[in-house]
Amino acid sequence: MHFAPSRGIVANRKEGNSISERIFLYGPPSSAADLRMYCLPYAGKGASLYRQWWEGSDQRIEFVPVQLPGRENRFRDSLVHDMHELVDSLAADLAPHTDRPYALFGYCMGAGVAFELAYKLSDLTGNRAQHLVVAGGSPPHRLQAVPSAQPRTDEELMTELRGLGGTPQEVLDDERLLSFALPVLRADWRVVDGYGYQPRPALDIPITVLGSTDDPGLPTDELQHWEHHTHAGTKVHVFPGDHFFVDRCREEVRSLLVSELTVDTNASRAALHDLDAADETTCSS
């Protein structure tokens, strides 16, 4: 059963929509799925990265791409350069949509954002995520903040892009495209550079960790260190390829997520049944 909004929703959006509405590129989450999975992109990318997953949403899992400021339909919004400011903003907009069972997925920079959101949303709403999935992201306690670092120059950004792989040469050679992409990328990497992990109690939700065989910035033996951040168990899956393995193995990753989270959706159905019963009791009283 598919229930994703029609493609016309994006085209029909008005510039005057509130930021809390613009955070959802393809419309607000549906109430039909057993579990919502909020998806955060990697540095420099927008929510459209997950369009195919959103289109494949069904009764079990709805993939909800989350739009960060300064890109795509939020291109007029100011870019954010600080992790905690970014997480606070996203949490405020997502909080009203945590009334149904939800999970968090983050890719590279998005992994750190999703990790911090897991704490923030739980503190803000009392509704904790049922699952955290991180892809291509270093365990937070293994990162070191460099808050005094100068913003990276265009040349430094280009060097890093080439080193990571995955960016087509025609994009790297297109000055017009780069004039839009580099400011977003620079802001996102300042978010990453300035992030300092603050020790706290481990999460009580399972963490699924995705990595790749040839990621130059994240050796596979680092992936298991995510286990330090949960009491509920960690699973590690390694895909072939470089840092952009999710782009290249999009359907395989999606299928894995559906398989991993099916157990969560069974628990979600029970929770939703209890929630609906409570709603009916309230309405009939």
C-alpha positions as CSV (number, residue, x, y, z in Angstrom):
1,M,0.0,0.0,0.0
2,H,1.6,3.3,-1.1
3,F,0.4,6.6,0.3
4,A,3.2,9.0,-0.6
5,P,2.0,12.5,-1.6
6,S,1.8,13.3,-5.3
7,R,4.7,15.0,-7.1
8,G,2.5,18.1,-7.5
9,I,2.9,18.9,-3.8
10,V,6.4,20.1,-4.3
11,A,5.6,22.3,-7.3
12,N,2.5,23.8,-5.5
13,R,4.3,24.8,-2.3
14,K,4.1,28.6,-1.6
15,E,7.1,30.6,-0.5
16,G,5.1,31.9,2.4
17,N,4.9,28.5,4.0
18,S,6.4,28.4,7.5
19,I,9.8,26.9,8.1
20,S,8.1,24.1,10.1
21,E,6.2,23.2,6.9
22,R,9.2,23.6,4.6
23,I,11.2,21.1,6.6
24,F,9.2,18.4,4.8
25,L,10.1,18.7,1.1
26,Y,7.3,16.3,0.0
27,G,4.6,17.3,2.4
28,P,4.1,16.5,6.1
29,P,4.3,12.9,7.4
30,S,1.3,10.6,6.9
31,S,-0.6,9.1,9.8
32,A,-1.0,5.8,7.9
33,A,2.4,4.2,8.4
34,D,3.3,2.0,11.4
35,L,6.7,3.8,11.6
36,R,8.1,7.1,10.3
37,M,11.8,7.3,9.5
38,Y,13.1,10.8,9.4
39,C,16.1,11.0,7.0
40,L,19.0,13.5,7.3
41,P,21.3,14.1,4.3
42,Y,25.1,14.3,4.1
43,A,27.0,17.6,3.9
44,G,26.0,19.8,0.9
45,K,22.9,17.7,0.0
46,G,19.2,18.3,0.4
47,A,16.2,16.2,1.2
48,S,15.7,15.1,-2.4
49,L,18.6,12.7,-1.8
50,Y,15.9,10.4,-0.4
51,R,13.2,10.9,-3.0
52,Q,13.2,7.3,-4.2
53,W,12.8,6.1,-0.6
54,W,9.9,8.5,0.0
55,E,8.2,7.3,-3.1
56,G,8.6,3.7,-1.9
57,S,6.9,4.3,1.5
58,D,4.3,1.9,2.5
59,Q,2.1,0.8,5.4
60,R,5.2,-0.5,7.4
61,I,7.6,2.4,7.0
62,E,7.2,6.0,5.7
63,F,10.6,7.5,4.7
64,V,10.4,11.2,5.5
65,P,13.2,13.3,4.0
66,V,14.1,16.2,6.3
67,Q,15.2,19.5,4.7
68,L,18.0,21.4,6.2
69,P,18.1,25.2,5.8
70,G,19.8,26.9,2.8
71,R,19.1,24.3,0.2
72,E,16.4,23.3,-2.4
73,N,13.0,24.6,-1.2
74,R,14.7,26.3,1.8
75,F,17.3,28.1,-0.2
76,R,16.2,31.4,1.2
77,D,16.7,30.3,4.8
78,S,20.0,31.3,6.4
79,L,22.6,28.6,6.5
80,V,23.5,27.2,9.9
81,H,27.1,26.8,11.1
82,D,26.7,25.2,14.5
83,M,25.6,21.6,15.3
84,H,23.5,22.5,18.4
85,E,21.8,25.4,16.7
86,L,20.9,23.1,13.8
87,V,19.6,20.3,16.0
88,D,17.6,22.7,18.2
89,S,15.9,24.1,15.1
90,L,15.1,20.7,13.5
91,A,13.9,19.4,16.8
92,A,11.4,22.2,17.3
93,D,10.0,21.5,13.8
94,L,9.9,17.7,14.2
95,A,8.5,17.6,17.7
96,P,4.9,17.9,16.7
97,H,5.4,14.9,14.5
98,T,6.8,12.5,17.1
99,D,3.3,11.6,18.3
100,R,3.6,8.4,16.2
101,P,6.4,5.8,16.4
102,Y,9.5,7.2,14.6
103,A,13.1,6.3,13.7
104,L,16.1,8.5,12.6
105,F,18.4,8.0,9.7
106,G,21.5,10.1,9.1
107,Y,24.2,9.9,6.4
108,C,27.7,11.3,7.2
109,M,27.1,14.7,8.7
110,G,23.5,13.6,9.0
111,A,24.6,10.8,11.3
112,G,25.8,13.3,13.9
113,V,22.6,15.3,13.5
114,A,20.4,12.2,13.9
115,F,22.4,11.1,16.9
116,E,21.9,14.5,18.6
117,L,18.3,14.6,17.6
118,A,17.7,11.3,19.3
119,Y,18.5,12.9,22.6
120,K,16.9,16.3,21.9
121,L,13.6,15.0,20.7
122,S,13.3,12.6,23.7
123,D,14.1,15.5,26.1
124,L,11.7,17.9,24.3
125,T,8.7,15.6,23.8
126,G,9.1,12.5,26.0
127,N,8.7,10.4,22.8
128,R,12.0,8.7,22.0
129,A,12.9,7.3,18.7
130,Q,12.5,3.5,18.2
131,H,15.7,3.1,16.2
132,L,18.7,5.1,15.1
133,V,20.5,4.3,11.8
134,V,23.8,6.0,11.0
135,A,25.6,5.7,7.6
136,G,29.1,6.8,6.8
137,G,29.4,8.6,10.1
138,S,32.2,8.5,12.8
139,P,31.2,7.5,16.3
140,P,30.7,10.9,18.1
141,H,33.2,10.2,20.9
142,R,35.9,9.6,18.3
143,L,35.5,13.1,16.9
144,Q,37.5,16.1,18.0
145,A,36.1,19.6,17.6
146,V,38.2,22.3,15.9
147,P,36.0,25.4,16.7
148,S,38.8,27.8,15.9
149,A,39.3,26.4,12.4
150,Q,39.0,28.9,9.6
151,P,36.2,28.4,7.0
152,R,37.6,26.2,4.3
153,T,38.5,27.8,1.0
154,D,37.0,26.8,-2.3
155,E,40.2,25.0,-3.2
156,E,40.2,23.0,0.1
157,L,36.5,22.1,-0.4
158,M,37.3,20.9,-4.0
159,T,40.2,18.8,-2.8
160,E,38.1,17.1,-0.1
161,L,35.3,16.5,-2.7
162,R,37.7,14.8,-5.1
163,G,39.2,12.8,-2.2
164,L,35.9,11.4,-1.1
165,G,34.9,10.4,-4.6
166,G,31.3,10.3,-5.8
167,T,31.1,13.8,-7.2
168,P,30.9,13.8,-11.1
169,Q,33.7,15.6,-12.8
170,E,31.2,17.6,-14.8
171,V,29.8,19.0,-11.5
172,L,33.3,19.9,-10.3
173,D,33.9,21.7,-13.6
174,D,30.7,23.7,-13.6
175,E,31.3,27.1,-12.0
176,R,27.6,28.0,-11.8
177,L,26.7,24.8,-9.9
178,L,29.6,25.3,-7.6
179,S,28.6,28.8,-6.8
180,F,25.4,27.4,-5.2
181,A,26.9,24.2,-3.8
182,L,30.1,25.5,-2.1
183,P,28.5,27.9,0.4
184,V,26.2,25.1,1.6
185,L,29.1,22.7,1.8
186,R,31.3,25.2,3.6
187,A,28.5,25.8,6.2
188,D,27.9,22.1,6.7
189,W,31.6,21.3,7.2
190,R,31.8,24.1,9.8
191,V,29.0,22.2,11.6
192,V,31.1,19.1,11.5
193,D,34.4,20.8,12.4
194,G,32.9,22.6,15.4
195,Y,31.0,19.6,16.8
196,G,32.3,18.4,20.2
197,Y,30.7,15.4,21.8
198,Q,29.4,15.9,25.3
199,P,29.4,12.6,27.3
200,R,26.0,11.5,28.6
201,P,24.1,8.3,29.3
202,A,23.9,5.9,26.4
203,L,20.7,5.8,24.4
204,D,18.1,3.1,25.1
205,I,17.4,2.5,21.4
206,P,19.1,0.1,19.0
207,I,21.6,1.5,16.6
208,T,22.2,0.2,13.1
209,V,25.5,1.3,11.6
210,L,26.2,1.3,7.8
211,G,29.7,1.7,6.4
212,S,31.7,0.9,3.3
213,T,34.8,-1.0,2.4
214,D,36.7,2.0,0.8
215,D,35.6,5.1,2.7
216,P,38.9,7.1,3.1
217,G,37.6,8.9,6.2
218,L,36.0,6.0,8.1
219,P,37.8,2.6,8.3
220,T,35.5,-0.3,8.9
221,D,37.0,-1.1,12.3
222,E,35.7,2.2,13.5
223,L,32.1,1.3,12.9
224,Q,31.7,-1.0,15.9
225,H,32.6,1.9,18.3
226,W,29.0,3.2,17.9
227,E,28.2,0.4,20.4
228,H,29.3,2.7,23.2
229,H,26.3,4.9,22.6
230,T,23.4,2.5,23.2
231,H,22.3,0.0,25.8
232,A,19.9,-1.6,23.3
233,G,22.4,-3.3,20.9
234,T,24.3,-2.4,17.7
235,K,24.4,-4.0,14.3
236,V,27.0,-3.2,11.7
237,H,26.6,-3.7,7.9
238,V,29.4,-3.0,5.4
239,F,28.7,-2.3,1.8
240,P,31.1,-2.2,-1.2
241,G,32.3,1.1,-2.4
242,D,33.5,4.5,-1.2
243,H,31.9,7.2,1.0
244,F,29.0,7.6,-1.3
245,F,27.8,3.9,-1.0
246,V,24.3,4.9,-0.1
247,D,24.0,6.8,-3.4
248,R,25.3,3.8,-5.3
249,C,23.5,1.1,-3.4
250,R,20.3,3.1,-2.8
251,E,17.8,0.2,-3.2
252,E,20.0,-2.3,-1.3
253,V,20.2,0.1,1.6
254,R,16.5,0.8,1.6
255,S,15.7,-3.0,1.6
256,L,18.1,-3.5,4.5
257,L,16.4,-0.7,6.4
258,V,12.9,-2.1,5.8
259,S,14.2,-5.5,7.0
260,E,15.9,-4.1,10.1
261,L,13.0,-2.0,11.1
262,T,10.2,-4.5,10.5
263,V,10.7,-5.7,14.0
264,D,10.3,-2.1,15.2
265,T,7.1,-1.8,13.1
266,N,5.6,-4.8,14.9
267,A,6.1,-3.0,18.2
268,S,4.8,0.2,16.6
269,R,1.5,-1.5,15.7
270,A,1.0,-2.5,19.3
271,A,1.8,1.0,20.5
272,L,-0.5,2.5,17.9
273,H,-3.3,0.2,18.9
274,D,-2.9,1.4,22.5
275,L,-2.7,5.0,21.4
276,D,-5.8,4.7,19.2
277,A,-7.7,3.0,22.0
278,A,-6.8,5.8,24.4
279,D,-7.9,8.4,21.8
280,E,-11.3,6.6,21.4
281,T,-11.7,6.6,25.2
282,T,-11.0,10.3,25.4
283,C,-13.4,11.1,22.6
284,S,-16.2,9.0,24.0
285,S,-16.0,10.4,27.5
